[in-house]
């Protein structure tokens, strides 16, 4: 039964330079909150080029800011080659500030980048703090290798600013999985605000009118956004070509950010193999994973939430550039027995990879191999949000009565 919040507003920010992880995480939280609270409206500011390709529930909407992409070397460039990066950043900053001023949110939730991409949200955070908006930073379970994250944050004095600006820091994972700020000298002003809310559960579609992917008899290969997924797809195809005893059907989802040239090359290779099916993009990945026998992936944050939510055996081949996030997460998850892991070097050995895929199809699901892993993030967030609104109401009443 959903509770009512009088005209409450939550603004979310997702910088989205590479892949779909940030937007999908924000959308999951937004959908859960509007389901729990009638009268709540959520607006997501997103830089994802395909923000409009997803469905949004009533009372959840998005504002699209000009897209910026992260290159493999970690540098940024404008999506539109006719506009330079400096101009694109000025436009983004202006839209973010204007949206915040017009929308007047009660709560502002920032995903992963404490000051926004290249500090584009900093002046909006300072402005909203003067208006009494509750400011929340949401960090995924793993950020990056500590020495890289520390260097990145030191340049902009980020830790001090988190302590000064934010009311709460949510970690989207359980405390016994991983601490995203491990190995960094974190001041007490930040440490005291850190709240490990847990992994975010995913649900398959409830809409009976939507076609359901066939159940259970395919291995799902997913590369997330696909911008850096070519090696994994190439290695899967090569493993199937090298080992005729690999007889399980595989459905490969390329992702929307894979280049057209690579897409057509992979399609051609799969057309020649009866067990391989290629899908370019599916905006309901939850349903695909729910229907799969097992999952083979690079292991971004959302994939883990889906593996746990739908209790699927998984083999992870993490990328290590431009961040070490996937490698750190996969190493920890395999230590806990949640997934199997293979390095990119090992997956390039076709017979070794084929053997690992056959082992994956025999692997126990996480409920057996890692039974302690819980998904408590969404109910915990819902409870925290209710507490913030209750406190706001009490303060408002005191001011009115005073």
N, C-alpha and C positions, 0 to 999 in steps of 0.2 A: 504493500500500500504506500503510495507516494505521499510525502508530507508537503505542506504548502509553505512557500516562502514568498512574501509579498514582493512584487517587482524587484527581485534581486538580480544583479548583473555580474557576470564573471567574464573578464577579458583574458584571452590566452595568446601567447606569442610563440611562434615556431619558426626559426630562421630558415630551415630547409634549404641547404645548399647542395646536398648530395643524398640521393635516396629518399625514402618515404617514411623512415622511422619516426621522425619528430612529429610530423603531421598525424600519423596513425596513432601515436601515443596520446596526443592532445585530443583527437577525435574520440578515442576510447573513453577518456576521462569525462569529456563533455557529455557524451551520450549517457554515461552512467549517472551523472549528476542530474540531468534533466529528467531522467526516469525516476530518480529518487525524490525530486523536489518540483512540484508544480509551481508555476510563477517564476521559475528561474530561467534566465536567458543567458546563453553563452555565445560569445563571438570570438572566433579564432583568427588571428592575424598570421598569414602563412606566405612564405616565399616559394612554395612548391609549384612548379610549372603546371602540375596536373591536380591542383587542389580541387578543381571542379569536377574531376572524374569520379569522386566518391559521393555516396549518398549521405545526407545529413538529416538527423531527426528534426522534428518540429522543435523550435526554440534553440536550435544550434545553427549558426551561420558562419561564414568566413569572409574575411577581407583579404584580397590578394595583393601582395606588394611585388614590385618588379623582381624578377628572379636573378639570383646570382649563383654561379656554380663554382664548386671547389674542384680544382684540378688535382691530378694525381700527386703533384709535388706539394700539395697543401695550400697553394696560392688560390686567390679568387679571381673570377672574371665575370663581366656582365653576360647575361644570356643573349641580350640584343647587342650584336657586335657594332651597331651604329651609335651606341651610347657608351661613354666611358664609365669605368667603375665608380669614379668619384661622383658623377652625376646620378648614377643609379642609387648609390648610397644616400645621397641627399634626398632623393624622392622617397626612398623607403623610410628614412627618418621622419620626414614631414608627414607621410601618411599615418605612420604609427602614432605620432604625437596628436595629430588631428582626430584620429579615431578614438584615442583615449579621452580627449577633451569632450568629444561629442557623446560618446557612449557612457561616460561617467561610471566606471565599474566600481563595485564594492570590493571585488578581489581581482588582482592581476596575477596570473600564473605564467612565469617565464620558463620555457623548456630549454634546459641544458646550458645556454650561453648567458651567464649572469648579467652582462651589460648589453646583451644582444650582439649580433654580428658586427664586428668593428665598432663596438660601443654605441650602436645606433639606438638603443633603448634607454640609455643612461639618463638623458634629460627628461624622458617621459616618466621614468621611475622617480626621479627627484620631484617632478611636478605632482605625480599622483600621491606621493608621500605627504605633501603639504595638504592634499585634499582628504587625507585620512583613509585612503584605499589600503587594504591589506595586501602586502606584496609577498609573493611566494615564489621561490626558486625550486624547480623540479629537476633533479639530477637522475640520470639512469644509473643502474647498479655499478657499471664500470664506465669511467670517463676515458682514460688513456694511461699510458705508462707514466708513473709519478714524475719522473724528471722532465718529461715533455709538458705535462699539464702545469707543473710548477713554473717552468720557464714562460709558458704562454700567459699565465695569470699574473706573474710578477711584473711583466711589462706594463700592465694597466692597473696595477694596485688592486686587483680584483678581490682578494680575500678581505681586505679592509672595507671595501665598498659593500660586499655582501653583508658583513657585520653591521654596517651603518644603515643600509637601505632595507634589507629584507626582514620580514616578521617571522618567517618559517622557511626551512629548507627541507623539502621532501626528497627522500631517496627511494626510487621506484624498485626496491628489492628488499629482501629480509636481511637483518644485520649479520646473520651467520653465513650469508652467501659471499658478500664482498663489500668493502668500504670504498666508495669511489675516490675518497680523499686520502687513502692510505699512502704512507710514505711522504706526505706533505706536512709541513709545519702549519697546522690549522689553529688560528687563535680561538680562545674560549668564546668570543663573541659570535663565532660561526658554529663551533662545535656544539654549543648549548642549544642552537636552533635546529640541529639536524634530527630528522624524524624518519626512521626507516619504515615506510608505510607498507612495503611488500610488492611482489610482482602484480601486474595488472591482468586480471582474468579476461579472456576473450570468449565470445559466444558465437555459435553458428547462427545463420539467419533463421528467423522464425516465420518468414513470409512463405507460405505454402505455394504461392503463385510463381515463385522464382524457381527456375529449373535447378535440380540438385545434381552436382557431379556424381558419377557412379560411385558407389561405396566400396571402399575396402580393398580393391585389388590392384592398386597402383602405388608406386613409389613416387612421392612428390619431390621434385628438385626445385628449390627456390633460391633466387639470388637477390631478394629484396628489390630495390629499385633497378638493379641490373647494370648500373653504370660501371661497376667494377666486377661483374659476374662472369665475364667471358671465359676466364680460365677454368672455372668450375664446370660450365656447360661443355666446353671443349673436352675436358677430362672425362666427364660422364659419357659423352658420345664415343670417345676413344675406348673406354672400358667395355662398353656394349659391343663395339666392333671387334675388340681383341678376344673376348671370352664368350664363345657360343653357349656355355652352360649358364650364363646370366640370362634367365628367361622371364624375369618379372617385368611387366609393363611399367614404364616410367613416364610421368607427365612433367615436362620441364616448363616452368614459368620464367620467361626471360626478363621481365620487368620493363617499365616504360622508358628507362634512361639508357638502354643498350643501343649502340649505334645501328643504323639501318643496314649498313654493310654486313655487320656481324649477324644481325637477325636473319638476313636472307641466306647467309652462308650456313648457319645452324639449321634453318628450315630445310634447306636442300639436303643436308646430311641426314636429318631425321626422316624426311620423306623416303629415303632409301632404306630405312630400318623399321621393320614392322612393329617393334616394341616401344619405339620412342614417339611421343606426341609432344608437339610444341604449342604453348599458349603464349601470346605476347604479353598480356597483362590481364589480371583479374582483380576487380575492385572489391571482391568478396573472398579474399585469401583464406579467411577463417573457414569458409565452407569447403574449400579445396583441402585444407589440412585436416578438417574433421573427417573427410571421406577417405583419407589416405591410409595405407597400411603402415608406412614409415616415412620419415622426412630426411632429406639430404640437403644441407644448407650451409651458408657461410656463417650464419650465427649472429645476426644483429639482435638487438634487444627484443623486438617484437616477436621474432621467431621463437625465442625461448618461452615467452609468455604463451604462445600458441602450442608449443610442444607440451608444456605443462597443462594448459587448459584442456586439450583434447587427448592427453595421455598417449603421446606417440613416441615410439622408439626413434632415435635421431642419430645421424652421423654428421659431424660438423667439420668443414674444411675452412678454417678462418683465414681472412686476409690479414696482412700485417702492415699495409700502407694505405692512406697516410697516417692512420692511427693504429695502435696496438690493442685497441678495445676488444675486438673479436677474439684475438688470441688469448688475452687475459681471461675473458669470460669462458671461453671453451676449455681452457686449462683447468679453471676452478670447477666448472660443471662436470668435466670428466673425472676429476678427483672425487667429486661427490657421487659419481655413478649415474648422473642424470643423462649424459650423452656419451657417445664414442667420438673420438677426435682423430683426424688425420691431417698431416701438414700438406701444404700445397706441393711440396717436393714429392711426397708419397703419392698424392692423387695423380701426379703426372706419370707415374709408373702404372700403365693401364691394367696389367694383370694383378698387381697389388691392390689397385683401386677396385677392380671387379670383385676380388676376394672380400674386401671390406664391405662392399655393398651386399654381398650374399650373407655375410655375418650380420649386417644391420637388419636384414629381413627376418632373422631368427632372434633378434634382441628383445629382451623384456621391455615393457613400457615403463616410464618413470615411476608410476605408482608402485611398481615392484622393485625397480633398481635404485630409486632415491625417494623412499616414501615420506621423508620429512619435509619435502619442498611444498610450501603452501602458497596460495594466491589470495592474498588478503588486501591488496592495494586499494581496490575500488571501494569496498565497505569502509576501510580506514579513512580514505579521502572524504567520503560522504559524511562520516562522523565529524571529522576535523572542520569541514566547511560549515556544518550545522553549528558547531561551537563558536566559530568566528561570527556567524550571523547573530547568534544569541547574544554574544558579547556586544556586538554593534548596537543591537536593539536596546540592551540595558543601558549602554552609554548614552544613547539617544534619549531614552526616557529620563535619565538623570539630568541631562541638559535641559530638556523641555520643562521638567518639574522645577529645576533650579531657577 
